Amino acid sequence: MILSLKHLNKFLPKITLDTTVEKAFNNLGFEVESVHPFSDVQGLVFAKVLSVKPNPNSDRLDVVEVLTKHGQATIQTTDRILKPGDLTICFPVGSSKGNQLFSEVKLKGIVSQGMFASWSEIGYDSTLLEDEDHVLVLPNDFAKLEDDPMELLGLTDYIIEISTTANRNDANSYYVLAKELAAYYQTEFKFDLHKPQNTFESTIQAQNGLSKHLSFIQVQGQKQTTLQEKMLLAKSGIDTKFDWAVNLTNLTLINIGVPTHVYDANVVNKDLKADLYNGDVVVLGNKELKVSDALAIYSNDKVVSLAANMGLEAYKVLPNQTNNYLFEIASFDPKLVRHTSKEIKLISNSAAQAGRVISLEQVNLAIKFIQSYCQDLKVSSTINPIAKINRNKIAFDASKLRKYANTTSLNKFNVAIEKLQKLGFDFENDTVKIPNYRYDVELFEDVIEEIFRFYSYDSFKPKAFKNTPVLTQKRDNTKSLFVAQNYSEVRTFTLVSKSKAQFDPFEFNQDIDLMTFVSKERETIRNSIVVSLQEVVEYNQKRKLNSINIFERGMINNNLEVYGLASTTKSFQQIKSDILNITKLDLEFVPFSDNNQIHPNVSAKILYNGEMFGWIGKLHPQFDNTNAYYAEFFKTNSSKSTKFTDVNLEPLKTVDLTFELDLKDHISSFISQIKQVANIYEINIIDDYVKFQSHNVTLRITAQPESIDAINKHFNKEA
């Protein structure tokens, strides 16, 4: 909403508002979009025209002698509308407009001491006030020469643009905003409304129809819109070149926040109601439209306007063509108003306001405003008046207020409650009576919000948030490690057939079967992820894709997570190295020869801390024709913390140890012994000499010199 600070101040006579009102509006919950001076002129004065004569050296200039409060002056103008006796305004020598400073200039041989001003030159949109932008000619009784036109023409004003919340449509009015400021500043609120002196009973009848309420007032007589009223409307961007009654509807809109409409009561006077309309209409401006289910006002079964949206060309009120007016004041269903706006593809100021809730209390206030404005005319009693409105009552919940405010004492809110009482909130007997225009206050939480609003959220002292440290999970980048080793991820089914579930390298010895299943191929949870990877390898080999390196993270048996590998391009040692690089665990690899579905000569169990952690190798040729290496191992969350030690720059040493083993024994037990004796960098098998009943395995051990010495002392005692 666009506000004039000067007009707003009229309702708060005991204080003087300035630009600091922006903070007050923000504290009250209204967002101030901008605050700026209305005009950039300085030093403007009133001038009385003494004489007008043409410049003998120009056929376009008039030389005008004027009298101002500074004395007599000569000003030349090309706008030849001035005549002796006219009251106008001018920029004398020394005045300014923006960065332009006015001084004496010689025009066609004659000195000109300033410049006359039009509406547009002092800050107004002239198209809202006059048909043509001429030098401003004022009524002779408008002001004395000693008066300040900066004040009388509202040029020292500030324009405030605010945004109200969606549930505070009532605040789109000077009345409510001024009332809120009066409560905020704890000052007097003055909004005088007078009862008309000459009333009569109208014979016109109306019914609500599809409106929430539809009232009318008949007014007989003529008035004139004052210049101050026109300037106020122009500051809001509203055209004023209409009949006084049309201007009154716009004054009602900005002052009370209720859209109203006016008709010629000689034409529109029978069976008034609101209903839907389908068909063609000619709206104001002679624009022909076709509408569907548009909310309209009917008179004698004829559409006379589109409710709260637009009047019709055939029923518009023209200046000075009637003395019999019918004012429509109503509250409509916002959805129907918005739908009608879509139908005509135009949203007027009236429709924008009526497109949200208009309370019946506001409608009553608008009726009183129009009656007061027309108090010196003949004014009818309200046609279809609003019945008494009962106020909403809400139980006062002190415990809830304490909880929301995080306090034990409510005395701090006494001033805020006093301010709310100025707005019509009544706190009595553990109940709160809500003013009828506040349709948005329905719960005690809404009352709390109102109390906090006037207590000021700035009064709540911030407290440091007690931040309890949260345990965060380390990012699992295991899949990235697989990808780095040239594996591609696959996704397979956890459910397999009972025959494939028989492959059980971890010896769970208990299958987990589904009670209901889609097919025999998906009735049991697999005991090894390898059976699923085998299907993937077989499928790709049938498609002539033979270079396969895949991995999967999945579930086996009773919610156990494992990683599975399959490769047709990598060797046992390469896959072993990949597993060590990925797990970063101290793993042991021992022959895997006790499972008849696993190839005993090229397979190994993977042990971690002496327990089976996984396996690596090939499936027995009897059960597999892929000839791929497979591996699977349990997912573990264990991770080694890196401890930084001093760098030993000494070169590493090596020692070769040969151990004689039975043919069935494996070298892993001796490797474990070596690792217990010293800190080893690397152990490699460099030879395995097989004899008749035994085999000699030679290990090459790489380590720091002190570790090599310890190994020699332990294993080469005789040396």
C-alpha positions as a printed Julia matrix, in Angstrom:
719×3 Matrix{Float64}:
   0.0     0.0     0.0
   1.18    3.54   -0.79
   0.85    5.96    2.13
   1.08    9.71    2.5
   2.86   10.47    5.77
   1.02   13.8     6.02
  -2.4    12.21    5.66
  -1.5     9.43    8.09
  -0.46   12.04   10.66
  -3.94   13.64   10.54
  -5.28   10.72   12.57
  -2.56   11.15   15.25
  -2.95   14.85   16.12
  -0.78   14.86   19.26
   2.45   13.66   17.64
   4.42   14.51   14.52
   5.4    11.57   12.38
   8.67   11.52   10.49
  10.69    8.93    8.59
  11.38    7.01   11.83
   7.86    5.64   11.42
   9.53    3.06    9.19
  10.93    1.35   12.3
   7.5     1.44   13.96
   5.88   -0.24   10.95
   8.59   -2.9    10.84
   8.21   -3.59   14.56
   4.47   -3.98   14.04
   5.07   -6.63   11.4
   4.52   -4.57    8.26
   7.37   -4.64    5.77
   8.35   -1.16    4.61
   9.43   -1.36    0.98
  10.53    2.28    0.62
  10.36    5.74    2.19
  11.14    8.73   -0.01
  10.31   12.46   -0.29
   7.29   13.12   -2.46
   8.79   16.14   -4.23
  12.27   17.49   -4.96
  11.31   21.19   -5.19
  12.41   23.94   -2.79
  11.37   27.59   -2.42
   8.07   27.43   -4.33
   5.75   30.43   -3.73
   2.18   31.48   -4.5
   1.8    34.2    -7.14
  -1.07   36.54   -8.06
  -1.21   37.45  -11.75
  -1.23   41.24  -12.18
  -0.96   41.53  -15.96
  -0.35   39.43  -19.04
   1.07   40.77  -22.29
   2.87   39.19  -25.23
   6.62   39.51  -25.65
   7.03   41.89  -28.63
  10.09   39.95  -29.72
   8.39   36.53  -29.74
   5.08   35.13  -30.93
   5.23   32.31  -28.36
   6.07   34.05  -25.08
   3.81   35.9   -22.67
   5.3    38.36  -20.19
   3.43   37.95  -16.9
   3.68   40.38  -14.01
   3.0    38.64  -10.69
   2.92   39.53   -7.04
   4.46   37.1    -4.52
   5.28   37.33   -0.83
   8.74   38.49   -1.94
   7.33   41.36   -4.01
   6.62   41.91   -7.69
   8.32   39.81  -10.39
   8.29   39.3   -14.14
   8.1    35.74  -15.46
   7.78   34.66  -19.07
   5.89   31.53  -20.15
   4.85   29.71  -23.3
   1.73   28.29  -21.6
  -0.76   31.01  -22.47
  -3.57   30.22  -20.06
  -2.91   32.81  -17.36
  -5.02   35.95  -17.01
  -5.02   38.81  -14.52
  -6.38   37.81  -11.13
  -5.34   34.14  -11.37
  -3.68   32.46   -8.38
  -0.77   30.26   -9.42
   2.6    29.01   -8.2
   6.09   29.76   -9.39
   9.77   29.09   -8.84
  11.29   32.49   -7.9
  14.96   33.34   -8.27
  16.9    31.2    -5.76
  14.41   28.31   -5.67
  15.27   24.88   -6.99
  13.95   21.65   -8.44
  16.3    18.78   -7.9
  19.74   19.96   -9.02
  18.29   22.84  -11.06
  18.67   26.29   -9.45
  16.43   29.05  -10.85
  17.96   32.46  -11.65
  17.24   35.52  -13.79
  17.52   34.91  -17.54
  16.91   37.2   -20.5
  14.41   35.75  -22.98
  13.9    37.64  -26.24
  15.16   40.88  -24.76
  13.16   40.78  -21.5
  14.38   39.48  -18.14
  12.45   36.5   -16.71
  12.71   36.11  -12.93
  11.82   32.46  -12.41
   9.37   29.91  -13.82
   5.72   29.0   -13.41
   4.98   25.43  -12.32
   2.53   22.73  -13.36
   1.41   19.63  -11.45
   4.09   17.48  -13.06
   6.85   19.98  -12.24
   6.13   19.85   -8.52
   5.99   16.05   -8.27
   2.46   14.96   -9.16
   1.35   12.79  -12.06
  -0.59   15.43  -13.97
  -2.59   12.83  -15.91
  -4.34   11.9   -12.65
  -5.41   15.49  -11.98
  -5.99   17.25  -15.33
  -6.54   16.36  -18.94
  -3.61   18.57  -19.98
  -0.47   19.54  -18.1
  -0.78   23.35  -17.89
   0.59   25.91  -15.48
  -1.29   25.32  -12.26
  -4.19   27.74  -11.72
  -5.73   27.49   -8.25
  -9.0    28.78   -6.81
  -8.51   32.32   -5.53
  -9.61   31.33   -2.04
  -7.19   28.39   -1.91
  -4.38   30.34   -0.23
  -2.93   33.72    0.62
   0.34   34.89   -0.9
   2.01   34.58    2.49
   1.07   30.9     2.76
   3.59   28.17    2.01
   2.64   26.15   -1.1
   5.11   23.48   -0.04
   2.76   22.71    2.85
  -0.62   23.41    1.26
   0.19   21.37   -1.86
   1.66   18.51    0.17
   5.16   18.84   -1.27
   6.94   18.31    2.07
   5.25   14.94    2.3
   6.94   11.54    2.38
   5.62    8.53    0.48
   5.77    5.21    2.31
   5.22    1.94    0.51
   4.48   -1.01    2.77
   3.59   -4.66    2.29
   1.08   -6.26    4.63
   0.88   -9.96    5.38
  -1.69  -12.06    3.53
  -3.87  -12.44    6.64
  -3.99   -8.69    7.39
  -6.07   -7.34    4.52
  -7.63   -4.92    7.01
  -4.25   -3.16    7.26
  -4.48   -1.96    3.65
  -6.15    1.2     4.95
  -5.21    4.46    6.62
  -7.77    3.73    9.36
  -6.18    0.51   10.62
  -2.56    1.57   10.1
  -3.13    4.84   11.95
  -4.89    2.96   14.74
  -1.94    0.55   15.03
   0.51    3.46   15.2
  -1.61    5.19   17.85
  -1.42    2.05   19.99
   2.3     1.68   19.29
   3.09    5.29   20.26
   0.38    5.28   22.97
  -1.14    8.46   21.6
  -4.61    9.7    20.65
  -6.3     8.24   17.58
  -8.73   10.63   15.89
 -10.98    9.49   13.06
 -14.15   11.55   13.31
 -17.26   10.24   11.58
 -20.44   12.32   11.6
 -24.01   11.18   11.23
 -25.92   12.74    8.31
 -28.47   15.37    9.27
 -30.98   14.84    6.48
 -31.92   11.16    6.17
 -34.69    9.28    4.44
 -35.85    5.72    3.83
 -35.0     4.47    0.36
 -37.48    2.42   -1.6
 -34.67    0.42   -3.22
 -34.39   -3.17   -2.03
 -31.39   -5.52   -2.05
 -30.49   -9.06   -1.03
 -27.1   -10.69   -0.5
 -27.3   -13.35   -3.19
 -23.83  -14.89   -3.58
 -22.14  -12.12   -1.61
 -21.24  -12.39    2.05
 -23.15   -9.17    2.5
 -24.43   -6.57    0.06
 -25.49   -3.14    1.36
 -26.35    0.12   -0.39
 -26.73    3.8     0.49
 -28.74    6.23   -1.6
 -27.45    9.83   -1.66
 -29.23   12.79   -3.23
 -27.4    16.03   -4.0
 -24.08   17.31   -5.34
 -20.61   17.8    -3.86
 -17.17   18.67   -5.16
 -14.01   16.72   -4.5
 -11.61   19.08   -2.75
  -8.16   19.75   -4.13
  -6.61   18.17   -1.03
  -8.62   15.0    -1.64
  -7.55   14.9    -5.27
  -3.91   15.34   -4.3
  -4.22   12.48   -1.78
  -5.69   10.17   -4.43
  -3.03   11.19   -6.94
  -0.3    10.31   -4.43
  -1.8     6.81   -4.36
  -1.74    6.65   -8.16
  -5.53    6.97   -8.5
  -7.19    9.02  -11.25
  -9.33   11.89   -9.95
 -10.94   13.22  -13.15
 -14.33   11.71  -12.3
 -17.55   12.67  -10.61
 -17.2    13.42   -6.88
 -19.08   10.2    -6.07
 -16.57    8.06   -7.97
 -13.74    9.84   -6.17
 -15.52    9.09   -2.89
 -15.43    5.35   -3.64
 -11.66    5.6    -4.07
 -11.31    7.64   -0.87
 -13.25    4.9     0.91
 -10.91    2.28   -0.54
  -7.69    3.88    0.71
  -9.05    5.18    4.04
 -11.17    2.21    5.13
  -9.85   -0.59    2.91
 -13.27   -1.52    1.51
 -13.99   -1.5    -2.26
 -17.19    0.37   -3.09
 -19.01    1.21   -6.29
 -21.47    3.94   -7.27
 -24.42    3.88   -9.68
 -26.93    6.37  -10.97
 -29.9     5.6    -8.73
 -32.25    6.73  -11.48
 -31.08    3.76  -13.56
 -30.04    1.12  -11.03
 -32.77    0.89   -8.42
 -34.57   -2.47   -8.41
 -34.03   -5.99   -7.07
 -30.31   -5.71   -6.37
 -28.35   -8.9    -5.71
 -25.05  -10.67   -6.42
 -25.0   -13.72   -8.69
 -22.88  -15.46  -11.33
 -23.02  -14.35  -14.94
 -22.07  -16.03  -18.21
 -21.99  -14.03  -21.41
 -20.78  -10.83  -23.03
 -20.21   -7.56  -21.17
 -18.9    -4.11  -22.11
 -16.79   -2.85  -19.23
 -15.59    0.69  -18.61
 -13.52    1.93  -21.52
 -15.89    0.31  -24.05
 -14.01   -2.97  -23.85
 -16.09   -5.97  -24.92
 -15.44   -9.17  -22.97
 -16.89  -12.66  -22.7
 -16.95  -14.01  -19.15
 -17.84  -17.31  -17.55
 -19.13  -17.67  -13.98
 -18.15  -14.08  -13.19
 -19.55  -12.6   -10.0
 -21.85   -9.76  -10.99
 -24.3    -7.29   -9.46
 -27.81   -7.55  -10.88
 -30.52   -4.92  -10.95
 -33.9    -5.99  -12.23
 -32.24   -9.13  -13.68
 -29.71   -7.06  -15.65
 -25.98   -7.08  -14.97
 -24.87   -3.6   -13.89
 -21.29   -4.32  -12.76
 -18.75   -7.07  -12.19
 -18.6    -7.27   -8.41
 -15.56   -5.47   -6.92
 -13.82   -5.65  -10.3
 -15.16   -3.28  -12.92
 -18.22   -1.22  -13.72
 -20.04   -1.51  -17.02
 -19.92    1.24  -19.64
 -23.7     1.5   -19.85
 -24.04    2.22  -16.11
 -21.07    4.48  -15.41
 -21.61    7.71  -13.48
 -20.57   10.78  -15.47
 -19.68   14.12  -13.83
 -22.62   16.4   -13.09
 -25.18   14.24  -14.91
 -27.14   13.06  -11.87
 -28.04   14.14   -8.36
 -29.24   10.7    -7.33
 -26.49    8.24   -6.37
 -26.5     4.64   -5.15
 -23.36    3.48   -3.32
 -22.64   -0.26   -3.14
 -20.7    -1.41   -0.04
 -20.17   -5.16    0.18
 -18.07   -8.13    1.17
 -17.69  -10.83   -1.49
 -16.21  -14.31   -1.63
 -12.51  -13.64   -2.41
 -12.32  -16.72   -4.66
 -15.16  -15.47   -6.85
 -13.58  -12.01   -7.06
 -10.23  -13.48   -8.11
 -11.92  -15.72  -10.67
 -13.7   -12.71  -12.18
 -10.38  -10.84  -12.38
  -8.97  -13.75  -14.38
 -11.98  -13.69  -16.66
 -11.5   -10.02  -17.55
  -7.67  -10.34  -17.45
  -7.36   -7.25  -15.28
  -6.85   -6.63  -11.56
  -8.07   -3.23  -10.43
  -7.23   -1.66   -7.06
 -10.69   -2.65   -5.92
 -10.3    -6.27   -7.05
  -6.87   -6.58   -5.43
  -8.41   -5.63   -2.09
 -11.64   -7.63   -2.47
  -9.6   -10.66   -3.57
  -8.84  -11.14    0.12
 -11.14  -11.17    3.14
 -13.19   -8.04    3.84
 -14.74   -8.26    7.32
 -18.31   -7.15    7.97
 -16.94   -4.72   10.56
 -15.01   -2.98    7.79
 -18.16   -2.89    5.64
 -20.02   -1.18    8.5
 -17.18    1.32    8.88
 -17.22    2.06    5.14
 -20.97    2.73    5.33
 -20.41    5.22    8.17
 -17.52    6.84    6.25
 -19.7     7.48    3.18
 -22.59    8.72    5.34
 -20.23   11.09    7.18
 -18.73   12.41    3.94
 -22.23   13.12    2.61
 -23.58   14.53    5.89
 -24.65   17.79    4.23
 -26.65   15.92    1.55
 -29.76   13.78    1.71
 -28.61   10.32    2.79
 -30.76    7.22    3.07
 -30.63    4.73    5.87
 -28.64    1.61    5.0
 -30.3    -0.63    2.44
 -29.96   -4.25    3.63
 -28.1    -3.35    6.85
 -25.74   -5.75    8.61
 -27.15   -7.46   11.68
 -25.34   -7.17   15.0
 -21.97   -8.92   14.86
 -21.01  -10.97   17.92
 -17.38  -10.67   18.95
 -15.16  -13.72   19.01
 -14.06  -14.79   22.5
 -10.86  -16.72   23.21
  -9.89  -18.2    26.59
  -6.78  -16.58   28.08
  -4.19  -19.31   28.72
  -1.54  -17.86   31.03
   0.49  -21.08   31.15
   0.73  -21.19   27.37
   1.84  -17.54   27.26
   4.55  -18.29   29.85
   5.7   -21.26   27.82
   5.91  -19.34   24.54
   7.64  -16.38   26.24
   9.94  -18.64   28.3
   9.18  -16.64   31.43
   7.53  -17.11   34.83
   6.15  -13.57   35.16
   3.59  -12.03   32.82
   3.84   -8.52   34.27
   6.28   -7.56   31.51
   3.38   -7.81   29.02
   1.1    -5.32   30.82
   2.06   -2.42   28.53
   1.59   -4.56   25.42
  -1.87   -5.58   26.63
  -2.76   -1.92   27.25
  -1.77   -1.13   23.66
  -3.94   -3.99   22.38
  -6.88   -2.62   24.36
  -6.54    0.59   22.32
  -7.09   -1.59   19.24
 -10.3    -3.06   20.66
  -8.98   -6.19   22.35
 -10.73   -6.66   25.7
  -8.96   -8.74   28.36
 -11.48   -9.64   31.03
 -12.43  -12.62   33.2
  -9.82  -14.96   31.68
 -11.13  -14.31   28.17
 -10.06  -12.1    25.31
 -12.68  -10.41   23.16
 -11.39   -9.88   19.64
 -12.27   -6.75   17.61
 -14.52   -7.77   14.75
 -12.26   -6.39   12.02
  -9.49   -8.81   13.11
 -10.83  -11.86   11.3
  -7.34  -13.42   11.42
  -7.28  -13.88   15.23
  -8.9   -17.25   15.9
  -6.68  -19.04   18.46
  -4.9   -18.04   21.65
  -1.65  -18.48   19.73
  -2.83  -15.58   17.56
  -3.4   -13.51   20.71
   0.13  -14.38   21.86
   1.47  -13.16   18.53
  -0.37   -9.86   19.02
   1.04   -9.48   22.55
   4.57  -10.22   21.32
   4.11   -7.78   18.44
   3.45   -4.87   20.8
   5.87   -6.09   23.46
   8.45   -6.01   20.61
  10.47   -8.99   19.56
  13.56   -6.86   20.21
  12.7    -7.02   23.91
  13.34  -10.75   23.95
  16.97  -11.09   24.92
  18.84  -13.61   22.78
  20.32  -16.59   24.57
  23.19  -18.69   23.36
  22.05  -21.97   21.93
  23.41  -24.93   23.85
  24.89  -26.93   21.06
  25.36  -30.56   21.99
  28.13  -32.07   19.88
  26.67  -34.42   17.32
  28.43  -37.63   16.42
  29.01  -37.51   12.69
  29.66  -40.48   10.5
  32.79  -40.66    8.49
  32.18  -40.53    4.77
  32.31  -43.99    3.21
  34.37  -43.74    0.04
  34.78  -47.5    -0.42
  32.93  -47.5    -3.73
  35.32  -44.87   -5.04
  38.21  -47.14   -4.1
  36.71  -49.98   -6.15
  36.26  -47.66   -9.12
  39.88  -46.56   -8.76
  40.89  -50.23   -9.09
  39.01  -50.42  -12.42
  35.84  -52.12  -11.15
  32.33  -51.16  -12.27
  29.39  -51.34   -9.88
  26.47  -53.67  -10.52
  23.18  -54.2    -8.69
  21.63  -57.63   -8.28
  18.73  -59.27   -6.45
  19.2   -60.34   -2.83
  16.73  -63.17   -3.39
  17.8   -66.32   -5.24
  16.52  -69.82   -5.78
  16.96  -72.47   -3.11
  19.48  -74.33   -5.25
  21.75  -71.27   -5.54
  21.39  -70.57   -1.83
  23.17  -73.87   -1.21
  26.47  -72.13   -2.02
  27.47  -71.2     1.54
  31.19  -70.37    1.82
  30.74  -68.77    5.26
  28.94  -71.88    6.59
  25.86  -70.14    7.92
  24.12  -73.52    7.76
  20.69  -71.88    7.95
  18.78  -70.55    4.98
  16.35  -67.65    5.3
  13.32  -68.43    3.17
  10.42  -66.13    2.31
   6.95  -67.24    3.36
   5.52  -65.68    0.2
   7.49  -65.07   -2.96
   7.02  -63.99   -6.55
   8.72  -66.96   -8.17
  10.93  -69.92   -7.42
  13.9   -67.89   -8.65
  13.38  -65.41   -5.8
  12.38  -67.33   -2.7
  15.51  -67.4    -0.48
  18.02  -64.82    0.7
  21.4   -65.66   -0.8
  24.22  -66.94    1.42
  26.87  -65.55   -0.91
  26.9   -62.54   -3.2
  29.07  -64.5    -5.65
  26.1   -66.47   -7.03
  24.56  -63.15   -8.15
  27.82  -61.85   -9.63
  28.21  -65.17  -11.47
  24.86  -64.5   -13.22
  26.11  -61.06  -14.3
  29.34  -62.51  -15.7
  27.48  -65.27  -17.58
  25.03  -62.74  -19.05
  27.81  -60.49  -20.33
  29.88  -63.37  -21.71
  26.87  -64.5   -23.72
  26.82  -60.98  -25.21
  30.5   -61.46  -26.2
  31.71  -59.08  -23.47
  34.67  -60.94  -22.01
  36.66  -58.23  -20.22
  34.72  -57.98  -16.98
  35.65  -56.29  -13.7
  32.62  -55.74  -11.45
  31.79  -55.21   -7.79
  28.7   -54.96   -5.64
  27.85  -54.03   -2.09
  24.92  -56.13   -0.96
  23.28  -58.24    1.69
  23.6   -61.95    2.41
  21.89  -64.22    4.93
  20.61  -62.35    7.99
  21.31  -58.68    7.11
  25.05  -59.15    6.71
  26.65  -56.67    4.33
  29.45  -57.81    2.07
  31.43  -56.59   -0.91
  31.67  -58.92   -3.88
  34.16  -58.91   -6.76
  34.31  -60.68  -10.1
  37.04  -60.38  -12.72
  37.96  -62.13  -15.94
  41.06  -59.98  -16.5
  42.82  -59.89  -13.12
  44.93  -62.59  -11.48
  44.62  -63.92   -7.96
  47.51  -61.75   -6.78
  46.04  -58.63   -8.36
  42.65  -59.15   -6.73
  44.39  -59.91   -3.43
  46.3   -56.65   -3.74
  43.06  -54.8    -4.53
  41.4   -56.18   -1.4
  44.33  -55.16    0.77
  44.32  -51.66   -0.73
  40.58  -51.26   -0.22
  40.24  -52.7     3.3
  43.59  -51.43    4.63
  43.45  -54.29    7.13
  46.08  -56.78    8.22
  44.6   -59.81    6.45
  45.77  -63.39    6.16
  45.22  -65.53    3.09
  45.13  -69.31    3.68
  44.17  -72.13    1.29
  40.43  -72.7     0.88
  40.08  -76.42    0.26
  37.17  -77.57    2.42
  34.27  -76.45    0.18
  33.35  -78.7    -2.73
  31.92  -75.78   -4.76
  35.17  -73.78   -4.64
  38.27  -74.61   -6.7
  40.79  -75.85   -4.07
  43.94  -75.1    -6.06
  43.38  -71.37   -6.78
  41.31  -70.21   -3.81
  42.04  -68.84   -0.36
  40.17  -67.9     2.77
  40.65  -64.36    3.98
  41.21  -64.2     7.74
  41.1   -61.15    9.98
  42.1   -61.53   13.62
  41.91  -65.27   13.13
  38.28  -65.21   11.94
  37.01  -65.82    8.43
  36.56  -62.42    6.84
  35.98  -63.51    3.26
  37.41  -65.57    0.46
  39.01  -65.22   -2.97
  39.35  -67.67   -5.85
  37.39  -69.53   -8.49
  34.3   -71.66   -8.35
  34.74  -75.37   -9.01
  34.55  -76.04  -12.79
  31.72  -78.46  -12.06
  29.55  -75.47  -11.02
  30.98  -72.67  -13.15
  32.03  -72.13  -16.76
  32.97  -68.44  -16.54
  36.58  -69.09  -15.45
  36.41  -65.8   -13.55
  37.98  -64.99  -10.22
  35.52  -64.13   -7.47
  35.93  -62.64   -4.04
  33.71  -61.49   -1.24
  34.4   -60.07    2.18
  32.43  -58.48    4.97
  31.86  -54.76    5.14
  33.62  -53.36    8.18
  33.46  -49.96    9.81
  36.84  -50.32   11.44
  39.43  -47.83   10.36
  42.98  -47.28   11.38
  43.97  -43.9    12.68
  47.11  -42.57   11.1
  49.88  -41.89   13.58
  52.67  -39.7    12.34
  56.2   -40.63   13.4
  59.6   -39.27   12.61
  60.81  -40.2     9.16
  63.67  -42.72    9.16
  65.87  -41.81    6.23
  68.05  -44.94    6.58
  67.86  -47.31    3.56
  65.81  -50.49    4.03
  67.47  -53.91    4.21
  66.37  -57.34    3.08
  66.88  -60.84    4.37
  65.9   -64.18    2.81
  64.53  -66.94    5.04
  63.8   -70.49    3.89
  61.35  -72.7     5.76
  60.75  -76.43    5.24
  57.07  -77.37    5.42
  55.04  -80.51    4.95
  53.32  -80.63    1.6
  49.95  -79.86    3.18
  51.19  -76.94    5.31
  51.02  -73.26    4.34
  53.64  -70.57    4.93
  51.11  -68.19    6.56
  51.89  -69.38   10.09
  55.57  -68.42    9.71
  54.61  -65.06    8.16
  52.53  -64.36   11.28
  55.52  -65.22   13.48
  57.78  -62.87   11.53
  55.29  -60.0    11.88
  55.16  -60.56   15.62
  58.94  -60.32   15.9
  59.49  -57.07   13.99
  57.86  -54.22   12.1
  57.86  -55.42    8.49
  57.62  -53.26    5.41
  57.12  -56.09    2.89
  57.19  -59.9     2.64
  57.33  -61.7    -0.7
  57.5   -65.42   -1.6
  60.46  -65.69   -3.97
  60.72  -69.49   -4.21
  58.74  -72.64   -3.42
  60.82  -75.83   -3.98
  58.7   -78.98   -3.78
  60.36  -82.21   -2.63
  59.0   -85.73   -2.18
  57.31  -85.24    1.21
  57.89  -81.55    1.84
  58.49  -78.2     0.18
  60.9   -75.38    0.92
  59.44  -71.86    0.82
  61.81  -68.9     0.65
  60.61  -65.5     1.87
  62.27  -62.16    1.14
  61.66  -59.71    3.97
  62.17  -55.96    3.59
  62.38  -53.81    6.73
  64.42  -51.26    8.68
  67.94  -52.43    9.74
  66.92  -52.91   13.39
  63.97  -55.06   12.33
  66.22  -57.22   10.12
  68.58  -57.69   13.09
  65.68  -58.81   15.27
  64.54  -61.31   12.63
  68.06  -62.74   12.28
  68.38  -63.14   16.04
  65.07  -64.98   16.21
  65.21  -67.21   13.13
  68.98  -67.57   12.44
  70.14  -68.36   15.96
  72.78  -70.88   14.87
  74.22  -68.37   12.39
